[in-house]
Amino acid sequence: MPRGDERSREEQISGTAFAPSRSMRRRISLAFLLIPPLTWLVVAYLGSLAVLLVSAFWSTNSFTGAVVRSFTFDNVARVLTDEVFRTATLRTVSVALAVTILCAVLAVPLAFYMAKIASPRVRLALVVAVTTPLWASYLVKAYAWRMLLSPEGPLSWATSYTPGYGLIATIVTLTYLWLPYMVIPVFAAFSRVPDSLIDASSDLGASDLSTLRMVLAPLVFPGIAAGSIFTFSLSLGDYIAVTIVGGKTQLLGNIIYGQLVTANNQPLAAALSIIPLVAIVAYLLAMRRTGALENV
């Protein structure tokens, strides 16, 4: 074989040996795609949470109100021992659970009708009706409910009864605000259930209630759990709705806002913020066992 051919063959072999494989090129491309969002997640999101947790162990100067970056457990101890904060925590968690349950009770029959009974045209109209409020301003919707629940509002004219402003008004308003976040995943869960399963259950003599309990409920429950993650977490951290329609009701969100803006006590606000953060993490861990995170 000529010497030139041998040299070119050796160069091809060496070039092939050092060329990246297809899987390696895919990994490199994936890494370049993931670097910007991961950088944002680590620096902006997790970094801000880290600063929040650290600032909970700082204090404020009693005379100037300036933040003093000296380590102390006073804020955490006050959050754990103060009766006002403990009561507000229980009230906030109770409101979040009540809103979640109400949203599930309203969403399940509506989503079932949309997925299994309604015609395509009616289904489209209902999907538009459910999702359209998401395009409206949060403040507009909250103030609309303030007007509706007012003692001189339309509800009082029509029924001669209105709950007024307070805890019930807060739960009703939050239920309205977050209901689409429950309907959409439950509707998607019902849509994934084959109609043949319902027909087979009926052919085997099961009643509608038995079919719902033994066939549909286990398949749809992950969707309900996925929607509950949104309704629970959004209700837990809300502070605007309770300010607008809550009257004298105090939840953790508006207490934290008051400490941060009115009282200018950032360390205490940060310490209070740990409570909903821990509650949400605990709720996510509980929902993880239901398969809800795969349906979010």
C-alpha positions in Angstrom: 0.0 0.0 0.0 1.4 3.5 -0.8 2.8 5.5 2.0 0.3 8.4 1.4 -2.7 6.1 1.7 -1.4 4.7 5.0 -1.0 8.2 6.3 -4.5 9.3 5.3 -6.0 6.1 6.9 -4.1 6.8 10.2 -5.5 10.4 10.2 -9.0 9.2 9.7 -8.7 6.6 12.5 -7.2 9.2 14.9 -9.8 11.8 13.9 -12.6 9.3 14.6 -11.1 8.4 17.9 -11.1 12.0 19.1 -14.4 13.1 17.5 -17.2 13.4 20.1 -19.9 10.8 19.8 -23.5 11.6 19.0 -24.6 11.0 22.5 -21.8 13.3 23.8 -22.9 16.0 21.4 -26.5 15.7 22.6 -25.3 16.0 26.2 -23.3 19.1 25.4 -26.2 20.7 23.6 -28.5 19.8 26.5 -26.1 21.3 29.0 -26.0 24.6 27.0 -29.8 24.7 27.0 -30.1 24.1 30.7 -27.4 26.4 31.9 -29.4 29.7 31.6 -32.6 28.4 33.4 -30.6 26.5 36.1 -28.5 29.7 36.7 -31.6 31.7 37.1 -33.1 29.1 39.5 -30.0 28.8 41.6 -29.0 32.5 41.7 -32.3 34.4 41.6 -34.8 31.9 43.2 -32.8 29.7 45.6 -30.5 32.6 46.3 -33.3 34.9 47.4 -34.7 32.1 49.6 -31.3 31.6 51.2 -31.1 35.4 51.9 -34.6 35.2 53.4 -33.7 32.3 55.7 -30.5 34.1 56.8 -32.2 37.4 57.4 -34.6 35.7 59.8 -31.7 35.4 62.2 -30.9 39.1 62.1 -32.3 41.9 64.2 -33.2 45.6 63.9 -32.0 48.6 65.7 -34.7 49.8 68.1 -33.8 53.4 67.6 -33.1 53.7 63.8 -35.0 50.6 62.6 -31.9 49.6 60.5 -31.2 45.9 60.0 -28.4 44.7 62.3 -26.6 41.7 60.8 -25.9 39.9 64.0 -27.0 36.3 64.6 -29.9 35.9 67.0 -32.8 33.5 67.6 -35.1 36.1 69.0 -37.3 36.4 65.8 -37.7 32.6 65.5 -38.5 32.3 69.2 -41.1 35.1 69.0 -42.8 33.4 66.0 -43.0 30.1 67.8 -44.2 31.5 71.2 -46.4 34.5 70.3 -50.1 33.6 70.6 -51.1 36.0 67.8 -48.8 34.4 65.3 -49.8 30.9 66.3 -53.5 31.8 65.9 -52.8 33.4 62.5 -51.0 30.3 61.4 -53.8 28.0 62.3 -56.3 30.3 60.7 -54.2 30.6 57.5 -53.8 26.9 57.1 -57.5 26.3 57.8 -58.5 28.9 55.2 -56.1 27.3 52.6 -57.6 23.8 53.3 -61.2 25.1 53.2 -60.5 26.8 49.8 -58.9 23.6 48.5 -61.9 21.5 49.6 -64.4 23.9 48.1 -62.5 24.1 44.8 -62.4 20.3 44.6 -66.1 20.0 45.4 -67.0 22.5 42.6 -64.4 21.3 40.1 -65.1 17.5 40.1 -68.7 17.5 38.8 -67.9 20.4 36.4 -64.8 18.7 35.0 -66.6 15.4 34.7 -69.4 17.0 32.7 -66.8 18.8 30.5 -64.8 15.7 29.8 -67.4 12.9 29.5 -70.9 14.4 28.9 -70.7 17.7 27.1 -70.7 17.9 23.3 -67.5 19.3 21.7 -69.1 22.7 21.2 -70.3 22.9 24.8 -67.0 21.6 26.1 -65.1 24.4 24.3 -67.5 27.0 25.7 -67.0 25.7 29.2 -63.2 25.6 28.8 -63.3 29.2 27.6 -65.6 30.2 30.5 -63.3 28.6 33.1 -60.0 30.0 31.7 -61.3 33.5 30.7 -61.2 34.9 34.3 -57.5 34.1 34.4 -56.9 36.9 31.9 -58.6 39.4 34.1 -56.7 41.4 36.7 -56.4 39.9 40.2 -57.3 43.3 41.8 -60.4 43.8 39.5 -61.7 40.4 40.5 -61.0 40.9 44.2 -62.7 44.3 44.2 -65.6 42.9 42.2 -66.2 40.5 45.1 -65.8 43.3 47.6 -68.6 45.1 45.8 -70.7 42.0 45.6 -70.3 41.1 49.3 -70.9 44.7 50.4 -73.8 45.2 52.8 -75.3 47.6 50.2 -74.2 45.4 47.2 -76.1 43.3 44.6 -76.1 40.2 46.8 -77.9 42.1 49.6 -80.4 43.5 47.1 -81.2 40.0 45.7 -81.2 37.9 48.8 -81.4 40.3 51.7 -78.4 38.6 53.1 -74.7 39.1 52.7 -71.8 37.7 54.7 -70.1 41.1 54.7 -66.4 41.4 55.0 -64.5 38.8 57.1 -63.3 35.2 57.1 -66.2 33.8 55.0 -65.8 36.5 52.4 -62.1 35.7 52.2 -62.8 32.0 51.7 -65.4 32.7 49.0 -63.2 35.2 47.2 -60.1 32.9 47.2 -62.3 30.0 46.1 -63.4 32.0 43.1 -59.9 33.2 42.3 -58.2 29.8 42.4 -61.0 27.5 41.1 -59.6 27.4 37.5 -56.4 26.0 38.8 -58.4 23.0 40.2 -60.7 22.6 37.2 -58.0 22.4 34.6 -56.0 19.5 36.0 -59.1 17.6 37.1 -60.6 18.0 33.6 -57.3 16.7 32.1 -57.5 13.7 34.5 -61.1 12.9 33.5 -60.1 13.2 29.8 -57.4 10.6 30.1 -59.9 8.0 31.5 -61.0 5.7 28.7 -64.7 5.6 28.1 -64.4 1.8 27.7 -63.7 1.6 31.5 -67.0 3.4 32.3 -68.9 1.2 29.8 -67.3 -2.0 31.2 -68.3 -1.0 34.8 -71.8 -0.3 33.7 -72.0 -3.6 31.8 -70.9 -5.5 34.9 -73.8 -4.1 36.8 -72.1 -1.3 38.8 -74.2 1.7 39.7 -73.1 5.2 38.8 -72.0 5.8 42.4 -69.9 2.6 42.4 -68.3 3.4 39.1 -67.4 6.9 40.4 -66.0 5.5 43.6 -64.2 2.4 42.4 -63.2 3.3 38.8 -63.0 7.0 38.3 -61.9 8.2 41.8 -58.6 6.3 41.9 -57.7 7.5 38.3 -58.7 11.1 38.9 -57.4 11.6 42.4 -53.9 12.5 41.2 -55.4 15.3 39.1 -57.3 16.6 42.2 -54.1 16.4 44.2 -52.3 18.3 41.5 -54.9 21.1 41.6 -54.8 21.2 45.3 -51.2 22.1 45.2 -52.0 25.3 43.4 -55.1 26.2 45.5 -53.4 25.4 48.8 -50.1 27.2 48.1 -51.8 30.2 46.5 -54.3 30.6 49.4 -51.5 30.1 52.0 -49.5 33.0 50.6 -52.2 35.4 49.6 -52.4 38.8 51.4 -54.2 41.0 48.9 -57.7 39.3 49.0 -57.8 39.3 52.7 -56.9 42.9 52.8 -59.7 43.8 50.4 -62.6 41.6 51.6 -61.3 40.2 55.0 -62.2 43.1 57.2 -60.4 42.6 60.4 -59.3 39.1 59.5 -55.5 38.5 59.9 -53.7 35.9 57.9 -50.0 35.2 57.7 -49.7 36.9 54.4 -51.0 40.3 55.5 -49.2 40.0 58.8 -45.9 39.5 57.0 -46.7 42.4 54.7 -47.4 44.6 57.7 -44.2 43.7 59.4 -42.2 44.3 56.2 -43.8 47.6 55.0 -45.6 49.2 58.0 -43.4 48.1 60.9 -40.2 48.0 58.8 -39.1 44.8 60.5 -37.6 42.7 57.8 -36.0 40.0 60.1 -39.3 39.3 61.8 -41.1 39.2 58.4 -38.5 36.8 57.2 -39.0 34.6 60.2 -42.8 34.6 59.7 -42.2 33.7 56.0 -40.6 30.4 57.1 -44.0 29.1 58.3 -45.8 29.1 54.9 -42.6 27.9 53.3 -42.4 24.8 55.6 -46.2 24.2 55.2 -45.9 24.2 51.4 -42.9 21.9 51.5 -44.7 19.5 53.8 -47.8 19.6 51.6 -45.7 18.8 48.5 -44.1 15.9 50.2 -47.5 14.6 51.2 -48.8 15.0 47.6 -45.8 13.4 46.1 -47.0 10.0 47.3 -50.3 10.4 45.3 -48.5 11.0 41.9 -49.8 14.6 41.9 -46.4 16.0 40.9 -46.6 14.1 37.6 -49.9 15.8 36.8 -48.8 19.4 37.6 
